[in-house]
Amino acid sequence: MEKTTIQISEKTLERLRSLKRYERESYDEIVNNLINENEEEVSEDEIKEIESALREIREKGIKKTTQSIEEVARELGVELDNVQN
């Protein structure tokens, strides 16, 4: 593999070190992992779901699209333990 040198600040170097998943992980691996994580594209289906959810929020308002944990439990037929602190 061909290599190059880049200039980064000490603070950036420390941040890169903190991202190591194992002791001998190279900075090249760390940088590539960061790039890969940020290159993921949103699918057309995901975009449509997001747009639909936003339309619903605009039309109904956020309060009408949320439910309490008790409401969700009732719908799913789940009993909640009444734990008091």
HULINFEN-V824954 format. One record per residue. N is the residue number from 1. PHI is phi in whole degrees, 0 to 359 (999 if undefined). D_CENTER is the distance of its C-alpha to the mean C-alpha in Angstrom with 1 decimal. Layout:
BEGIN
N;PHI;D_CENTER  N;PHI;D_CENTER
END
This chain:
BEGIN
1;999;32.1  2;285;33.1  3;237;31.8  4;219;31.6  5;245;31.3  6;235;29.0  7;262;29.4  8;224;26.6  9;285;27.1  10;300;27.4  11;297;24.4  12;295;22.2  13;300;23.9  14;296;23.1  15;296;19.4  16;298;19.6  17;301;21.5  18;290;19.0  19;271;16.4  20;297;19.0  21;271;18.2  22;211;21.9  23;304;25.0  24;265;26.3  25;294;23.1  26;281;24.2  27;294;22.8  28;300;22.9  29;297;20.6  30;298;18.1  31;297;18.3  32;296;18.1  33;298;14.9  34;297;13.4  35;296;15.0  36;299;13.9  37;297;10.2  38;266;10.9  39;267;13.5  40;300;11.7  41;263;13.2  42;275;12.6  43;287;15.4  44;300;18.3  45;298;17.7  46;296;14.2  47;298;15.8  48;297;18.6  49;296;16.6  50;295;14.9  51;299;18.4  52;297;20.0  53;297;17.8  54;295;18.5  55;299;22.2  56;298;22.4  57;295;21.1  58;296;23.6  59;284;26.4  60;260;26.1  61;87;24.3  62;294;21.4  63;296;23.7  64;281;24.9  65;258;21.6  66;247;20.7  67;226;22.5  68;285;23.4  69;298;22.7  70;295;26.4  71;296;26.4  72;296;23.7  73;299;25.6  74;299;28.8  75;298;27.5  76;271;26.4  77;71;29.5  78;255;27.9  79;268;29.9  80;266;28.3  81;285;30.1  82;275;31.4  83;270;30.6  84;261;32.1  85;273;31.1
END
